[in-house]
Structures are given as structure tokens and as C-alpha cells.
Amino acid sequence: MNGSQKQITWATEIKESKAEQFAILRSKVISPVGTKALDYIESLDNAAFWIDNRDRSPMDMLKSLLTGGLSIKGNQFGDRATIDQASGIITITSKAIVQ
């Protein structure tokens, strides 16, 4: 994880405290794109992200990601779900992601 040692310690605690919530949400995902979106969120290694989002549920983070509120290499999202294999950029919408 990236950040100061104090940030990393705090962010790790925050991330670990959300692990069960992520697992429950993951069990409700009905789309490979939704799975990729959750994979992306959980892979974020910037301590500041976890600290800044400490009061948000995984569902809220997923909704923000799907509507462009969380950035995946930029803030532009198309109107359909695609994953660019070369760049790793995910363009997704909230339609048919979680049941």
C-alpha cells in the first residue's frame, strides 16, 4: 500500500474491516463486469483512497465507480460495459451489475 506508515496502518485496518461487506456484495454480483469492478476497488493500494472512503460501504463505492464517481484511469465512462484488455480500462454502467 502507498502512503505514510501511519496512513498505511490506518488504511489497512479500514480495508480489513470492510472485507466481509465486500464478500457479501461479491456474492450478489451477477455480471463479470461487476466482478471486475469489485476486483478493481479491492486492488486499490493508495492509503488515501481507503481513508477518504472509510465511511462508505462497498455498495456505495461500487455505485460511485459505476457512475463515474470513482476513477479508473480517468473519468470518462461509456454507455455500455467494456473492458479494454490492452490498457485495463474498464468502462461500465450500473445496469445489470448487482441483483
One Martini backbone bead per residue (centre of mass of N, CA, C, O) as a GRO file, in nm:
protein
   99
    1MET     BB    1   0.101   0.033   0.017
    2ASN     BB    2   0.038   0.376  -0.012
    3GLY     BB    3   0.218   0.580   0.216
    4SER     BB    4   0.230   0.634   0.515
    5GLN     BB    5   0.253   0.446   0.787
    6LYS     BB    6  -0.002   0.555   0.919
    7GLN     BB    7  -0.186   0.526   0.671
    8ILE     BB    8  -0.146   0.224   0.623
    9THR     BB    9  -0.254   0.124   0.891
   10TRP     BB   10  -0.535   0.250   0.867
   11ALA     BB   11  -0.617   0.140   0.585
   12THR     BB   12  -0.594  -0.159   0.657
   13GLU     BB   13  -0.816  -0.156   0.870
   14ILE     BB   14  -1.041  -0.062   0.686
   15LYS     BB   15  -1.026  -0.284   0.473
   16GLU     BB   16  -1.066  -0.523   0.671
   17SER     BB   17  -1.351  -0.420   0.779
   18LYS     BB   18  -1.476  -0.470   0.466
   19ALA     BB   19  -1.452  -0.770   0.375
   20GLU     BB   20  -1.738  -0.883   0.433
   21GLN     BB   21  -1.893  -0.682   0.257
   22PHE     BB   22  -1.756  -0.765  -0.007
   23ALA     BB   23  -1.845  -1.063   0.000
   24ILE     BB   24  -2.148  -1.013  -0.009
   25LEU     BB   25  -2.153  -0.849  -0.268
   26ARG     BB   26  -2.017  -1.060  -0.451
   27SER     BB   27  -2.263  -1.268  -0.419
   28LYS     BB   28  -2.459  -1.052  -0.595
   29VAL     BB   29  -2.314  -1.066  -0.846
   30ILE     BB   30  -2.413  -1.090  -1.217
   31SER     BB   31  -2.133  -0.978  -1.336
   32PRO     BB   32  -1.820  -0.957  -1.467
   33VAL     BB   33  -1.803  -0.649  -1.436
   34GLY     BB   34  -1.862  -0.638  -1.135
   35THR     BB   35  -1.621  -0.806  -1.054
   36LYS     BB   36  -1.407  -0.616  -1.173
   37ALA     BB   37  -1.485  -0.373  -1.002
   38LEU     BB   38  -1.422  -0.504  -0.729
   39ASP     BB   39  -1.133  -0.575  -0.788
   40TYR     BB   40  -1.042  -0.287  -0.821
   41ILE     BB   41  -1.111  -0.173  -0.547
   42GLU     BB   42  -0.948  -0.392  -0.379
   43SER     BB   43  -0.664  -0.309  -0.532
   44LEU     BB   44  -0.630  -0.057  -0.397
   45ASP     BB   45  -0.309   0.112  -0.274
   46ASN     BB   46  -0.428   0.379  -0.159
   47ALA     BB   47  -0.461   0.503   0.145
   48ALA     BB   48  -0.637   0.754   0.087
   49PHE     BB   49  -0.880   0.608  -0.025
   50TRP     BB   50  -0.961   0.452   0.236
   51ILE     BB   51  -0.985   0.701   0.414
   52ASP     BB   52  -1.189   0.868   0.238
   53ASN     BB   53  -1.388   0.582   0.236
   54ARG     BB   54  -1.459   0.479   0.535
   55ASP     BB   55  -1.790   0.559   0.527
   56ARG     BB   56  -1.817   0.357   0.291
   57SER     BB   57  -1.962   0.131   0.121
   58PRO     BB   58  -1.918  -0.096  -0.119
   59MET     BB   59  -2.176  -0.015  -0.271
   60ASP     BB   60  -2.107   0.285  -0.292
   61MET     BB   61  -1.846   0.245  -0.447
   62LEU     BB   62  -1.970   0.098  -0.687
   63LYS     BB   63  -2.167   0.318  -0.773
   64SER     BB   64  -1.950   0.533  -0.821
   65LEU     BB   65  -1.800   0.379  -1.037
   66LEU     BB   66  -2.049   0.338  -1.236
   67THR     BB   67  -2.087   0.678  -1.242
   68GLY     BB   68  -1.781   0.813  -1.212
   69GLY     BB   69  -1.687   0.870  -0.897
   70LEU     BB   70  -1.473   0.665  -0.973
   71SER     BB   71  -1.153   0.613  -1.088
   72ILE     BB   72  -1.044   0.473  -1.415
   73LYS     BB   73  -0.827   0.623  -1.577
   74GLY     BB   74  -1.058   0.827  -1.537
   75ASN     BB   75  -1.396   0.993  -1.614
   76GLN     BB   76  -1.477   0.822  -1.868
   77PHE     BB   77  -1.798   0.689  -1.962
   78GLY     BB   78  -1.985   0.478  -2.109
   79ASP     BB   79  -2.297   0.300  -2.220
   80ARG     BB   80  -2.116   0.042  -2.165
   81ALA     BB   81  -1.966  -0.270  -2.118
   82THR     BB   82  -1.604  -0.256  -2.089
   83ILE     BB   83  -1.278  -0.419  -2.159
   84ASP     BB   84  -0.955  -0.317  -2.194
   85GLN     BB   85  -0.694  -0.528  -2.230
   86ALA     BB   86  -0.449  -0.338  -2.279
   87SER     BB   87  -0.517  -0.105  -2.043
   88GLY     BB   88  -0.756  -0.180  -1.820
   89ILE     BB   89  -1.003  -0.032  -1.899
   90ILE     BB   90  -1.315   0.042  -1.744
   91THR     BB   91  -1.644   0.036  -1.888
   92ILE     BB   92  -1.940   0.125  -1.699
   93THR     BB   93  -2.256   0.027  -1.575
   94SER     BB   94  -2.532  -0.042  -1.358
   95LYS     BB   95  -2.648  -0.237  -1.544
   96ALA     BB   96  -2.664  -0.557  -1.448
   97ILE     BB   97  -2.478  -0.609  -1.173
   98VAL     BB   98  -2.691  -0.611  -0.934
   99GLN     BB   99  -2.942  -0.807  -0.748
   0.00000   0.00000   0.00000
